Each structure stands twice: as structure tokens, then as C-alpha cells.
Amino acid sequence: MSEVMDYKSRLSDPASRKFETFSYLPAMTADEIRKQVTYLVSKGWNPAIEHTEPEYLMDYYWYMWKLPMFGETNVDKVIAEAEACRKANPNNHVRLVGYNNFNQSQGAAMVIFRGKTV
């Protein structure tokens, strides 16, 4: 059996912290983000954009960027809102959330743009 790799994520080192789905992988490309948004809206989930400062990643609530986009199925509009959030908050992590209104839960949550680490 192969050994499990320790990612050495520590609260004392903000640059090492892991967060949300896909955080152990390299940052997503524009095409990969598009595929995730496409999947999210194809499931009928309501997209929402959130952001936070990297140093508060584990300690505070994420800020909501506008209201969730209830019923939005246009992938370009969701990506445009994520880009607008990133532009307005260039140092913050930006997260895409898919709210599943049938289960009343998050169907997906992933950081799609990573902020600068301190």
C-alpha cells in the first residue's frame, strides 16, 4: 500500500492552507471554471459568488457578492459576475457556490480564483 501524502497545511502558515473542493490541485483554468459552472447550472442549482480575504479563510464567514443568481442558466453571466467580484476584490479568494433548492443545501462549493497569500 502506498503512503498517504501530508500536505502540511497549517493555520500558522496562510500560504499552506487548503480550502474547499479542488484546493489540493493547481488553480483552475478558464476552461475548467466554465465546465464547473456548466455542470452547476445543468443540475438546476442556483449559482452564487462569495469572497473573503485569504488571511480570514478559516475564521470568518465569506462575503456574498450580490444575491444568489436564482434560476440563472446562462454560464457567461455567472462567469461575468465571478470576474466582476474578482476585479472588485483582487486580493480575495472568490468562491462559486451552487445552492440545491430541492435538498436545501449546497450542491457544490469551490474556490475558482485564489487571492494573494500573505
N, CA, C and O atoms as a Tinker XYZ file with bonds, in Angstrom:
   472  protein
     1  N      0.850000   -1.181000    0.000000    73     2
     2  CA     0.000000    0.000000    0.000000    64     1     3
     3  C      0.890000    1.237000    0.000000    63     2     4     5
     4  O      1.880000    1.294000    0.728000    81     3
     5  N      0.539000    2.217000   -0.810000    73     3     6
     6  CA     1.337000    3.441000   -0.875000    64     5     7
     7  C      1.043000    4.335000    0.327000    63     6     8     9
     8  O     -0.014000    4.249000    0.953000    81     7
     9  N      2.012000    5.192000    0.624000    73     7    10
    10  CA     1.849000    6.099000    1.751000    64     9    11
    11  C      0.954000    7.271000    1.382000    63    10    12    13
    12  O      0.917000    7.705000    0.231000    81    11
    13  N      0.237000    7.772000    2.371000    73    11    14
    14  CA    -0.606000    8.945000    2.194000    64    13    15
    15  C      0.276000   10.178000    2.341000    63    14    16    17
    16  O      1.092000   10.259000    3.260000    81    15
    17  N      0.113000   11.130000    1.442000    73    15    18
    18  CA     0.944000   12.332000    1.452000    64    17    19
    19  C      0.386000   13.372000    2.429000    63    18    20    21
    20  O     -0.814000   13.646000    2.432000    81    19
    21  N      1.260000   13.946000    3.252000    73    19    22
    22  CA     0.872000   15.019000    4.171000    64    21    23
    23  C      1.053000   16.347000    3.433000    63    22    24    25
    24  O      2.151000   16.658000    2.970000    81    23
    25  N     -0.017000   17.125000    3.326000    73    23    26
    26  CA     0.053000   18.395000    2.608000    64    25    27
    27  C      0.578000   19.540000    3.472000    63    26    28    29
    28  O      0.732000   20.662000    2.991000    81    27
    29  N      0.851000   19.260000    4.740000    73    27    30
    30  CA     1.444000   20.239000    5.651000    64    29    31
    31  C      0.671000   21.564000    5.695000    63    30    32    33
    32  O      1.270000   22.638000    5.745000    81    31
    33  N     -0.639000   21.479000    5.675000    73    31    34
    34  CA    -1.486000   22.660000    5.787000    64    33    35
    35  C     -1.571000   23.047000    7.256000    63    34    36    37
    36  O     -1.979000   22.243000    8.094000    81    35
    37  N     -1.183000   24.287000    7.567000    73    35    38
    38  CA    -1.146000   24.740000    8.947000    64    37    39
    39  C     -1.836000   26.093000    9.092000    63    38    40    41
    40  O     -1.719000   26.953000    8.219000    81    39
    41  N     -2.552000   26.276000   10.192000    73    39    42
    42  CA    -3.200000   27.561000   10.450000    64    41    43
    43  C     -2.179000   28.681000   10.579000    63    42    44    45
    44  O     -2.465000   29.820000   10.209000    81    43
    45  N     -0.998000   28.377000   11.094000    73    43    46
    46  CA     0.030000   29.398000   11.293000    64    45    47
    47  C      0.676000   29.863000    9.989000    63    46    48    49
    48  O      1.387000   30.867000    9.976000    81    47
    49  N      0.438000   29.148000    8.903000    73    47    50
    50  CA     1.024000   29.488000    7.601000    64    49    51
    51  C     -0.091000   29.670000    6.573000    63    50    52    53
    52  O     -0.514000   28.697000    5.950000    81    51
    53  N     -0.578000   30.910000    6.384000    73    51    54
    54  CA    -1.700000   31.140000    5.461000    64    53    55
    55  C     -1.455000   30.621000    4.045000    63    54    56    57
    56  O     -2.404000   30.221000    3.370000    81    55
    57  N     -0.217000   30.620000    3.588000    73    55    58
    58  CA     0.080000   30.145000    2.234000    64    57    59
    59  C     -0.125000   28.642000    2.093000    63    58    60    61
    60  O     -0.307000   28.150000    0.979000    81    59
    61  N     -0.100000   27.907000    3.195000    73    59    62
    62  CA    -0.223000   26.449000    3.133000    64    61    63
    63  C     -1.661000   25.956000    3.282000    63    62    64    65
    64  O     -1.931000   24.779000    3.045000    81    63
    65  N     -2.562000   26.807000    3.660000    73    63    66
    66  CA    -3.924000   26.380000    3.982000    64    65    67
    67  C     -4.662000   25.830000    2.763000    63    66    68    69
    68  O     -4.571000   26.370000    1.660000    81    67
    69  N     -5.388000   24.752000    2.994000    73    67    70
    70  CA    -6.201000   24.134000    1.956000    64    69    71
    71  C     -7.658000   24.440000    2.259000    63    70    72    73
    72  O     -8.048000   24.532000    3.423000    81    71
    73  N     -8.462000   24.599000    1.215000    73    71    74
    74  CA    -9.829000   25.048000    1.395000    64    73    75
    75  C    -10.691000   24.558000    0.248000    63    74    76    77
    76  O    -10.260000   24.554000   -0.905000    81    75
    77  N    -11.895000   24.151000    0.561000    73    75    78
    78  CA   -12.905000   23.805000   -0.424000    64    77    79
    79  C    -12.473000   22.700000   -1.391000    63    78    80    81
    80  O    -11.354000   22.191000   -1.326000    81    79
    81  N    -13.383000   22.353000   -2.276000    73    79    82
    82  CA   -13.138000   21.359000   -3.306000    64    81    83
    83  C    -12.028000   21.831000   -4.234000    63    82    84    85
    84  O    -11.969000   23.017000   -4.557000    81    83
    85  N    -11.171000   20.964000   -4.658000    73    83    86
    86  CA   -10.103000   21.198000   -5.639000    64    85    87
    87  C     -8.922000   21.998000   -5.097000    63    86    88    89
    88  O     -8.028000   22.330000   -5.876000    81    87
    89  N     -8.868000   22.323000   -3.816000    73    87    90
    90  CA    -7.789000   23.188000   -3.329000    64    89    91
    91  C     -6.424000   22.506000   -3.324000    63    90    92    93
    92  O     -5.400000   23.182000   -3.223000    81    91
    93  N     -6.394000   21.198000   -3.430000    73    91    94
    94  CA    -5.125000   20.490000   -3.475000    64    93    95
    95  C     -4.588000   20.393000   -4.897000    63    94    96    97
    96  O     -3.484000   19.894000   -5.114000    81    95
    97  N     -5.353000   20.859000   -5.849000    73    95    98
    98  CA    -4.954000   20.846000   -7.254000    64    97    99
    99  C     -4.468000   22.229000   -7.676000    63    98   100   101
   100  O     -4.709000   23.203000   -6.963000    81    99
   101  N     -3.799000   22.335000   -8.805000    73    99   102
   102  CA    -3.419000   23.670000   -9.315000    64   101   103
   103  C     -4.661000   24.526000   -9.554000    63   102   104   105
   104  O     -5.767000   24.004000   -9.697000    81   103
   105  N     -4.471000   25.837000   -9.597000    73   103   106
   106  CA    -5.591000   26.754000   -9.860000    64   105   107
   107  C     -6.277000   26.369000  -11.168000    63   106   108   109
   108  O     -5.628000   25.924000  -12.115000    81   107
   109  N     -7.591000   26.544000  -11.206000    73   107   110
   110  CA    -8.364000   26.183000  -12.399000    64   109   111
   111  C     -8.111000   27.146000  -13.548000    63   110   112   113
   112  O     -7.915000   28.344000  -13.344000    81   111
   113  N     -8.117000   26.606000  -14.748000    73   111   114
   114  CA    -8.037000   27.426000  -15.951000    64   113   115
   115  C     -9.429000   27.976000  -16.255000    63   114   116   117
   116  O    -10.416000   27.541000  -15.662000    81   115
   117  N     -9.503000   28.926000  -17.173000    73   115   118
   118  CA   -10.802000   29.491000  -17.569000    64   117   119
   119  C    -11.728000   28.401000  -18.117000    63   118   120   121
   120  O    -12.931000   28.423000  -17.856000    81   119
   121  N    -11.179000   27.461000  -18.866000    73   119   122
   122  CA   -11.984000   26.370000  -19.423000    64   121   123
   123  C    -12.504000   25.453000  -18.321000    63   122   124   125
   124  O    -13.646000   24.997000  -18.383000    81   123
   125  N    -11.683000   25.181000  -17.322000    73   123   126
   126  CA   -12.109000   24.329000  -16.207000    64   125   127
   127  C    -13.192000   25.015000  -15.381000    63   126   128   129
   128  O    -14.131000   24.363000  -14.924000    81   127
   129  N    -13.066000   26.315000  -15.188000    73   127   130
   130  CA   -14.103000   27.070000  -14.471000    64   129   131
   131  C    -15.410000   27.014000  -15.245000    63   130   132   133
   132  O    -16.474000   26.800000  -14.664000    81   131
   133  N    -15.331000   27.208000  -16.554000    73   131   134
   134  CA   -16.528000   27.151000  -17.405000    64   133   135
   135  C    -17.219000   25.791000  -17.275000    63   134   136   137
   136  O    -18.445000   25.725000  -17.187000    81   135
   137  N    -16.448000   24.722000  -17.262000    73   135   138
   138  CA   -17.022000   23.377000  -17.134000    64   137   139
   139  C    -17.719000   23.205000  -15.787000    63   138   140   141
   140  O    -18.774000   22.574000  -15.716000    81   139
   141  N    -17.147000   23.754000  -14.725000    73   139   142
   142  CA   -17.776000   23.652000  -13.411000    64   141   143
   143  C    -19.077000   24.443000  -13.345000    63   142   144   145
   144  O    -20.065000   23.976000  -12.778000    81   143
   145  N    -19.076000   25.640000  -13.925000    73   143   146
   146  CA   -20.301000   26.453000  -13.955000    64   145   147
   147  C    -21.360000   25.749000  -14.796000    63   146   148   149
   148  O    -22.529000   25.710000  -14.414000    81   147
   149  N    -20.964000   25.198000  -15.926000    73   147   150
   150  CA   -21.898000   24.470000  -16.790000    64   149   151
   151  C    -22.528000   23.304000  -16.045000    63   150   152   153
   152  O    -23.737000   23.089000  -16.130000    81   151
   153  N    -21.718000   22.554000  -15.317000    73   151   154
   154  CA   -22.239000   21.431000  -14.537000    64   153   155
   155  C    -23.229000   21.920000  -13.484000    63   154   156   157
   156  O    -24.308000   21.351000  -13.321000    81   155
   157  N    -22.855000   22.973000  -12.777000    73   155   158
   158  CA   -23.683000   23.511000  -11.706000    64   157   159
   159  C    -25.068000   23.921000  -12.228000    63   158   160   161
   160  O    -26.085000   23.557000  -11.639000    81   159
   161  N    -25.104000   24.666000  -13.313000    73   159   162
   162  CA   -26.415000   25.117000  -13.821000    64   161   163
   163  C    -27.175000   23.975000  -14.485000    63   162   164   165
   164  O    -28.406000   23.988000  -14.502000    81   163
   165  N    -26.465000   22.982000  -15.035000    73   163   166
   166  CA   -27.153000   21.838000  -15.643000    64   165   167
   167  C    -27.887000   21.007000  -14.605000    63   166   168   169
   168  O    -28.861000   20.325000  -14.925000    81   167
   169  N    -27.417000   21.060000  -13.344000    73   167   170
   170  CA   -28.078000   20.347000  -12.250000    64   169   171
   171  C    -29.286000   21.120000  -11.713000    63   170   172   173
   172  O    -30.035000   20.610000  -10.881000    81   171
   173  N    -29.470000   22.359000  -12.198000    73   171   174
   174  CA   -30.581000   23.181000  -11.723000    64   173   175
   175  C    -30.272000   23.911000  -10.428000    63   174   176   177
   176  O    -31.174000   24.446000   -9.784000    81   175
   177  N    -29.001000   23.937000  -10.040000    73   175   178
   178  CA   -28.601000   24.617000   -8.815000    64   177   179
   179  C    -28.491000   26.112000   -9.044000    63   178   180   181
   180  O    -28.161000   26.549000  -10.146000    81   179
   181  N    -28.761000   26.893000   -8.023000    73   179   182
   182  CA   -28.689000   28.345000   -8.101000    64   181   183
   183  C    -27.265000   28.806000   -7.795000    63   182   184   185
   184  O    -26.765000   28.587000   -6.692000    81   183
   185  N    -26.611000   29.443000   -8.770000    73   183   186
   186  CA   -25.238000   29.889000   -8.541000    64   185   187
   187  C    -25.180000   31.111000   -7.632000    63   186   188   189
   188  O    -26.083000   31.948000   -7.624000    81   187
   189  N    -24.095000   31.191000   -6.870000    73   187   190
   190  CA   -23.817000   32.356000   -6.039000    64   189   191
   191  C    -22.305000   32.540000   -6.004000    63   190   192   193
   192  O    -21.545000   31.580000   -6.126000    81   191
   193  N    -21.887000   33.777000   -5.837000    73   191   194
   194  CA   -20.473000   34.117000   -5.763000    64   193   195
   195  C    -20.202000   34.686000   -4.373000    63   194   196   197
   196  O    -20.949000   35.534000   -3.887000    81   195
   197  N    -19.134000   34.215000   -3.741000    73   195   198
   198  CA   -18.714000   34.705000   -2.434000    64   197   199
   199  C    -17.218000   34.998000   -2.478000    63   198   200   201
   200  O    -16.507000   34.506000   -3.356000    81   199
   201  N    -16.744000   35.802000   -1.525000    73   199   202
   202  CA   -15.314000   36.119000   -1.479000    64   201   203
   203  C    -14.895000   36.399000   -0.042000    63   202   204   205
   204  O    -15.719000   36.743000    0.805000    81   203
   205  N    -13.594000   36.245000    0.216000    73   203   206
   206  CA   -13.017000   36.575000    1.522000    64   205   207
   207  C    -11.521000   36.797000    1.377000    63   206   208   209
   208  O    -10.899000   36.364000    0.407000    81   207
   209  N    -10.959000   37.483000    2.366000    73   207   210
   210  CA    -9.524000   37.700000    2.404000    64   209   211
   211  C     -8.835000   36.382000    2.754000    63   210   212   213
   212  O     -9.333000   35.638000    3.600000    81   211
   213  N     -7.697000   36.078000    2.119000    73   211   214
   214  CA    -7.019000   34.809000    2.411000    64   213   215
   215  C     -6.686000   34.606000    3.887000    63   214   216   217
   216  O     -6.749000   33.482000    4.384000    81   215
   217  N     -6.332000   35.679000    4.590000    73   215   218
   218  CA    -5.959000   35.512000    5.999000    64   217   219
   219  C     -7.141000   35.168000    6.899000    63   218   220   221
   220  O     -6.944000   34.679000    8.012000    81   219
   221  N     -8.367000   35.417000    6.436000    73   219   222
   222  CA    -9.562000   35.095000    7.217000    64   221   223
   223  C    -10.300000   33.869000    6.700000    63   222   224   225
   224  O    -11.436000   33.607000    7.097000    81   223
   225  N     -9.673000   33.143000    5.842000    73   223   226
   226  CA   -10.276000   32.000000    5.176000    64   225   227
   227  C    -10.933000   31.016000    6.140000    63   226   228   229
   228  O    -12.032000   30.528000    5.878000    81   227
   229  N    -10.273000   30.728000    7.239000    73   227   230
   230  CA   -10.757000   29.703000    8.160000    64   229   231
   231  C    -11.529000   30.278000    9.346000    63   230   232   233
   232  O    -12.123000   29.516000   10.108000    81   231
   233  N    -11.536000   31.590000    9.522000    73   231   234
   234  CA   -12.063000   32.176000   10.748000    64   233   235
   235  C    -13.390000   32.904000   10.610000    63   234   236   237
   236  O    -14.087000   33.095000   11.606000    81   235
   237  N    -13.750000   33.307000    9.423000    73   235   238
   238  CA   -14.897000   34.193000    9.249000    64   237   239
   239  C    -15.826000   33.687000    8.149000    63   238   240   241
   240  O    -15.472000   32.816000    7.354000    81   239
   241  N    -17.016000   34.259000    8.132000    73   239   242
   242  CA   -17.938000   33.982000    7.041000    64   241   243
   243  C    -17.410000   34.607000    5.757000    63   242   244   245
   244  O    -16.686000   35.602000    5.791000    81   243
   245  N    -17.770000   34.031000    4.653000    73   243   246
   246  CA   -17.438000   34.602000    3.352000    64   245   247
   247  C    -18.454000   35.697000    3.048000    63   246   248   249
   248  O    -19.620000   35.587000    3.427000    81   247
   249  N    -18.018000   36.748000    2.368000    73   247   250
   250  CA   -18.918000   37.828000    1.955000    64   249   251
   251  C    -19.677000   37.390000    0.709000    63   250   252   253
   252  O    -19.099000   36.796000   -0.202000    81   251
   253  N    -20.966000   37.683000    0.674000    73   251   254
   254  CA   -21.746000   37.364000   -0.507000    64   253   255
   255  C    -21.575000   38.477000   -1.536000    63   254   256   257
   256  O    -21.694000   39.655000   -1.199000    81   255
   257  N    -21.301000   38.117000   -2.768000    73   255   258
   258  CA   -21.221000   39.070000   -3.868000    64   257   259
   259  C    -22.618000   39.158000   -4.467000    63   258   260   261
   260  O    -23.049000   38.251000   -5.178000    81   259
   261  N    -23.304000   40.213000   -4.191000    73   259   262
   262  CA   -24.695000   40.398000   -4.613000    64   261   263
   263  C    -25.546000   39.263000   -4.053000    63   262   264   265
   264  O    -25.124000   38.581000   -3.119000    81   263
   265  N    -26.708000   39.058000   -4.596000    73   263   266
   266  CA   -27.584000   37.966000   -4.173000    64   265   267
   267  C    -27.307000   36.729000   -5.018000    63   266   268   269
   268  O    -26.739000   36.849000   -6.104000    81   267
   269  N    -27.697000   35.534000   -4.546000    73   267   270
   270  CA   -27.570000   34.355000   -5.411000    64   269   271
   271  C    -28.332000   34.581000   -6.714000    63   270   272   273
   272  O    -29.327000   35.306000   -6.741000    81   271
   273  N    -27.871000   33.970000   -7.771000    73   271   274
   274  CA   -28.476000   34.151000   -9.096000    64   273   275
   275  C    -29.555000   33.086000   -9.306000    63   274   276   277
   276  O    -29.372000   32.131000  -10.061000    81   275
   277  N    -30.673000   33.272000   -8.624000    73   275   278
   278  CA   -31.757000   32.296000   -8.653000    64   277   279
   279  C    -32.237000   32.046000  -10.074000    63   278   280   281
   280  O    -32.629000   32.977000  -10.779000    81   279
   281  N    -32.205000   30.790000  -10.489000    73   279   282
   282  CA   -32.716000   30.403000  -11.794000    64   281   283
   283  C    -31.813000   30.738000  -12.965000    63   282   284   285
   284  O    -32.196000   30.509000  -14.112000    81   283
   285  N    -30.627000   31.272000  -12.712000    73   283   286
   286  CA   -29.731000   31.651000  -13.816000    64   285   287
   287  C    -29.168000   30.399000  -14.490000    63   286   288   289
   288  O    -28.636000   29.510000  -13.826000    81   287
   289  N    -29.290000   30.344000  -15.807000    73   287   290
   290  CA   -28.763000   29.213000  -16.569000    64   289   291
   291  C    -27.719000   29.646000  -17.591000    63   290   292   293
   292  O    -27.130000   28.806000  -18.271000    81   291
   293  N    -27.487000   30.948000  -17.702000    73   291   294
   294  CA   -26.512000   31.455000  -18.660000    64   293   295
   295  C    -25.123000   31.409000  -18.027000    63   294   296   297
   296  O    -24.819000   32.170000  -17.109000    81   295
   297  N    -24.292000   30.508000  -18.531000    73   295   298
   298  CA   -22.949000   30.303000  -17.993000    64   297   299
   299  C    -22.123000   31.582000  -18.087000    63   298   300   301
   300  O    -21.377000   31.904000  -17.162000    81   299
   301  N    -22.246000   32.309000  -19.183000    73   299   302
   302  CA   -21.472000   33.540000  -19.367000    64   301   303
   303  C    -21.816000   34.595000  -18.322000    63   302   304   305
   304  O    -20.934000   35.324000  -17.869000    81   303
   305  N    -23.084000   34.684000  -17.936000    73   303   306
   306  CA   -23.485000   35.655000  -16.912000    64   305   307
   307  C    -22.891000   35.294000  -15.547000    63   306   308   309
   308  O    -22.463000   36.175000  -14.801000    81   307
   309  N    -22.865000   34.010000  -15.227000    73   307   310
   310  CA   -22.296000   33.572000  -13.944000    64   309   311
   311  C    -20.798000   33.865000  -13.928000    63   310   312   313
   312  O    -20.274000   34.383000  -12.941000    81   311
   313  N    -20.120000   33.539000  -15.007000    73   311   314
   314  CA   -18.681000   33.798000  -15.084000    64   313   315
   315  C    -18.399000   35.293000  -15.034000    63   314   316   317
   316  O    -17.433000   35.721000  -14.402000    81   315
   317  N    -19.234000   36.093000  -15.695000    73   315   318
   318  CA   -19.053000   37.550000  -15.674000    64   317   319
   319  C    -19.177000   38.095000  -14.248000    63   318   320   321
   320  O    -18.421000   38.989000  -13.867000    81   319
   321  N    -20.109000   37.577000  -13.464000    73   319   322
   322  CA   -20.255000   38.014000  -12.074000    64   321   323
   323  C    -19.044000   37.603000  -11.246000    63   322   324   325
   324  O    -18.578000   38.370000  -10.403000    81   323
   325  N    -18.534000   36.403000  -11.479000    73   323   326
   326  CA   -17.341000   35.954000  -10.759000    64   325   327
   327  C    -16.145000   36.841000  -11.102000    63   326   328   329
   328  O    -15.362000   37.203000  -10.224000    81   327
   329  N    -16.011000   37.186000  -12.369000    73   327   330
   330  CA   -14.925000   38.070000  -12.806000    64   329   331
   331  C    -15.085000   39.470000  -12.206000    63   330   332   333
   332  O    -14.099000   40.096000  -11.817000    81   331
   333  N    -16.316000   39.956000  -12.133000    73   331   334
   334  CA   -16.568000   41.277000  -11.544000    64   333   335
   335  C    -16.197000   41.273000  -10.060000    63   334   336   337
   336  O    -15.630000   42.245000   -9.561000    81   335
   337  N    -16.509000   40.199000   -9.364000    73   335   338
   338  CA   -16.146000   40.073000   -7.956000    64   337   339
   339  C    -14.624000   40.052000   -7.809000    63   338   340   341
   340  O    -14.067000   40.706000   -6.928000    81   339
   341  N    -13.976000   39.310000   -8.664000    73   339   342
   342  CA   -12.509000   39.230000   -8.629000    64   341   343
   343  C    -11.871000   40.594000   -8.906000    63   342   344   345
   344  O    -10.893000   40.971000   -8.261000    81   343
   345  N    -12.431000   41.323000   -9.865000    73   343   346
   346  CA   -11.901000   42.643000  -10.208000    64   345   347
   347  C    -12.089000   43.627000   -9.048000    63   346   348   349
   348  O    -11.205000   44.435000   -8.762000    81   347
   349  N    -13.237000   43.554000   -8.390000    73   347   350
   350  CA   -13.528000   44.458000   -7.276000    64   349   351
   351  C    -12.749000   44.083000   -6.009000    63   350   352   353
   352  O    -12.519000   44.929000   -5.145000    81   351
   353  N    -12.348000   42.821000   -5.904000    73   351   354
   354  CA   -11.641000   42.318000   -4.718000    64   353   355
   355  C    -10.436000   41.490000   -5.163000    63   354   356   357
   356  O    -10.412000   40.277000   -4.956000    81   355
   357  N     -9.435000   42.131000   -5.774000    73   355   358
   358  CA    -8.347000   41.388000   -6.428000    64   357   359
   359  C     -7.478000   40.538000   -5.505000    63   358   360   361
   360  O     -6.821000   39.607000   -5.970000    81   359
   361  N     -7.463000   40.836000   -4.219000    73   359   362
   362  CA    -6.630000   40.063000   -3.291000    64   361   363
   363  C     -7.388000   38.938000   -2.593000    63   362   364   365
   364  O     -6.794000   38.161000   -1.846000    81   363
   365  N     -8.680000   38.847000   -2.828000    73   363   366
   366  CA    -9.519000   37.866000   -2.134000    64   365   367
   367  C     -9.662000   36.569000   -2.909000    63   366   368   369
   368  O     -9.510000   36.523000   -4.129000    81   367
   369  N     -9.962000   35.506000   -2.148000    73   367   370
   370  CA   -10.385000   34.253000   -2.775000    64   369   371
   371  C    -11.829000   34.463000   -3.231000    63   370   372   373
   372  O    -12.617000   35.104000   -2.536000    81   371
   373  N    -12.170000   33.924000   -4.393000    73   371   374
   374  CA   -13.536000   34.001000   -4.909000    64   373   375
   375  C    -14.059000   32.575000   -5.047000    63   374   376   377
   376  O    -13.421000   31.712000   -5.650000    81   375
   377  N    -15.223000   32.356000   -4.479000    73   375   378
   378  CA   -15.805000   31.013000   -4.430000    64   377   379
   379  C    -17.114000   30.973000   -5.223000    63   378   380   381
   380  O    -17.916000   31.905000   -5.164000    81   379
   381  N    -17.316000   29.895000   -5.955000    73   379   382
   382  CA   -18.567000   29.614000   -6.656000    64   381   383
   383  C    -19.338000   28.605000   -5.818000    63   382   384   385
   384  O    -18.804000   27.567000   -5.428000    81   383
   385  N    -20.592000   28.920000   -5.545000    73   383   386
   386  CA   -21.455000   28.034000   -4.761000    64   385   387
   387  C    -22.673000   27.689000   -5.606000    63   386   388   389
   388  O    -23.215000   28.541000   -6.310000    81   387
   389  N    -23.094000   26.440000   -5.529000    73   387   390
   390  CA   -24.325000   26.007000   -6.187000    64   389   391
   391  C    -25.318000   25.571000   -5.134000    63   390   392   393
   392  O    -25.127000   24.544000   -4.484000    81   391
   393  N    -26.378000   26.342000   -4.960000    73   391   394
   394  CA   -27.392000   26.012000   -3.967000    64   393   395
   395  C    -28.427000   25.076000   -4.571000    63   394   396   397
   396  O    -29.037000   25.385000   -5.595000    81   395
   397  N    -28.615000   23.951000   -3.942000    73   395   398
   398  CA   -29.595000   22.968000   -4.367000    64   397   399
   399  C    -30.878000   23.235000   -3.587000    63   398   400   401
   400  O    -30.987000   22.862000   -2.419000    81   399
   401  N    -31.845000   23.877000   -4.230000    73   399   402
   402  CA   -33.065000   24.256000   -3.511000    64   401   403
   403  C    -33.975000   23.063000   -3.214000    63   402   404   405
   404  O    -34.896000   23.187000   -2.406000    81   403
   405  N    -33.740000   21.918000   -3.843000    73   403   406
   406  CA   -34.553000   20.738000   -3.542000    64   405   407
   407  C    -34.099000   20.095000   -2.232000    63   406   408   409
   408  O    -34.925000   19.677000   -1.422000    81   407
   409  N    -32.784000   20.019000   -2.030000    73   407   410
   410  CA   -32.241000   19.464000   -0.785000    64   409   411
   411  C    -32.006000   20.535000    0.266000    63   410   412   413
   412  O    -31.675000   20.226000    1.411000    81   411
   413  N    -32.175000   21.787000   -0.119000    73   411   414
   414  CA   -31.913000   22.931000    0.745000    64   413   415
   415  C    -30.507000   22.869000    1.333000    63   414   416   417
   416  O    -30.307000   22.952000    2.544000    81   415
   417  N    -29.548000   22.722000    0.433000    73   415   418
   418  CA   -28.147000   22.629000    0.836000    64   417   419
   419  C    -27.262000   23.127000   -0.310000    63   418   420   421
   420  O    -27.749000   23.456000   -1.391000    81   419
   421  N    -25.973000   23.174000   -0.055000    73   419   422
   422  CA   -25.033000   23.483000   -1.118000    64   421   423
   423  C    -24.752000   22.204000   -1.897000    63   422   424   425
   424  O    -24.348000   21.194000   -1.321000    81   423
   425  N    -24.967000   22.252000   -3.197000    73   423   426
   426  CA   -24.635000   21.109000   -4.043000    64   425   427
   427  C    -23.169000   21.117000   -4.414000    63   426   428   429
   428  O    -22.577000   20.069000   -4.673000    81   427
   429  N    -22.584000   22.311000   -4.439000    73   427   430
   430  CA   -21.170000   22.465000   -4.778000    64   429   431
   431  C    -20.654000   23.761000   -4.172000    63   430   432   433
   432  O    -21.402000   24.723000   -4.002000    81   431
   433  N    -19.375000   23.774000   -3.853000    73   431   434
   434  CA   -18.698000   24.993000   -3.395000    64   433   435
   435  C    -17.226000   24.820000   -3.729000    63   434   436   437
   436  O    -16.602000   23.845000   -3.312000    81   435
   437  N    -16.670000   25.759000   -4.477000    73   435   438
   438  CA   -15.268000   25.663000   -4.867000    64   437   439
   439  C    -14.668000   27.034000   -5.072000    63   438   440   441
   440  O    -15.331000   27.945000   -5.569000    81   439
   441  N    -13.417000   27.180000   -4.692000    73   439   442
   442  CA   -12.696000   28.432000   -4.932000    64   441   443
   443  C    -12.274000   28.411000   -6.402000    63   442   444   445
   444  O    -11.552000   27.515000   -6.839000    81   443
   445  N    -12.735000   29.410000   -7.153000    73   443   446
   446  CA   -12.397000   29.450000   -8.569000    64   445   447
   447  C    -11.286000   30.464000   -8.874000    63   446   448   449
   448  O    -10.606000   30.358000   -9.894000    81   447
   449  N    -11.111000   31.439000   -7.987000    73   447   450
   450  CA    -9.995000   32.387000   -8.109000    64   449   451
   451  C     -9.339000   32.495000   -6.739000    63   450   452   453
   452  O    -10.007000   32.727000   -5.732000    81   451
   453  N     -8.035000   32.324000   -6.718000    73   451   454
   454  CA    -7.310000   32.387000   -5.453000    64   453   455
   455  C     -6.708000   33.770000   -5.269000    63   454   456   457
   456  O     -6.120000   34.346000   -6.185000    81   455
   457  N     -6.873000   34.283000   -4.058000    73   455   458
   458  CA    -6.291000   35.581000   -3.731000    64   457   459
   459  C     -4.808000   35.468000   -3.424000    63   458   460   461
   460  O     -4.233000   34.380000   -3.423000    81   459
   461  N     -4.219000   36.593000   -3.171000    73   459   462
   462  CA    -2.794000   36.610000   -2.816000    64   461   463
   463  C     -2.636000   36.152000   -1.368000    63   462   464   465
   464  O     -3.366000   36.589000   -0.479000    81   463
   465  N     -1.679000   35.273000   -1.154000    73   463   466
   466  CA    -1.409000   34.827000    0.207000    64   465   467
   467  C     -0.341000   35.717000    0.826000    63   466   468   469
   468  O      0.550000   36.220000    0.142000    81   467
   469  N     -0.453000   35.896000    2.126000    73   467   470
   470  CA     0.483000   36.771000    2.837000    64   469   471
   471  C      1.743000   36.051000    3.238000    63   470   472
   472  O      2.630000   36.651000    3.845000    81   471
